[in-house]
């Protein structure tokens, strides 16, 4: 799951005319290489293949302010409502999300942002290279970031950011707060092409994805109501 959360935490900026599309992302996180394909209809409807499932047989779907995971076992789809799952694990006393802060640039405090004057083209999109020095807990790191003002880059970035907010709210009950990096990109109307070696765009397609890609194949599994089982003592 750490690999899954890393790209979710490298998020961004502002609404524009390109409302739908498809983006492919790859990178290296904690010694693992990942590839993700993300499709989005708008800022509230997004589908992302899970790491290790490049062909999309298993994916996460965010729609109607809910988060679902869809997996296929022996060609049989199974859908889980992650909000219901979080409530169940909380009732069992096994959830520690409120005491943890996910790692990644979203939790960074940006100490310094410097334009290097260099240009870099990523997936055919021109960008400017910056050096960001950021602090996470007691660790300070410096990374190269490639920003772009291209409308397509900004569009996917906005959908990605809103998906991250929905995911954090559903999984932890907390609203995601914008960090210094988000504020910088929003102020300067930028999108993200690359973040160090952890995250880089390999393709963006602004064609509108098929609507049926965002339809659940079956109804979500029913989760036990442990609050009722324990006489309402668990909230």
Buried (B, 14 or more C-beta within 10 A) or exposed (E): EEBBBBBBBBBBBBEBEBBBBBBBBBBBBEEEEBBBBBBBBBBBBBBBBBBEBBEBBBBBBBBEEBBBBBBBEEEEEBBBBBBBBBBBBBBEEEBEBEEEEBBBBBBBEBEEBEEEEEEBEBBEBBBBBBBBBBEBEEEEEEBBBBBBBBEBBBBBBBBBBBBBBBBBBBBBBEEBEBBBBBEBBBEEEBBBBBBBEBBBBBEBBBEBBEEEBBEEEEEBEEBEEBBEEEEEEBE
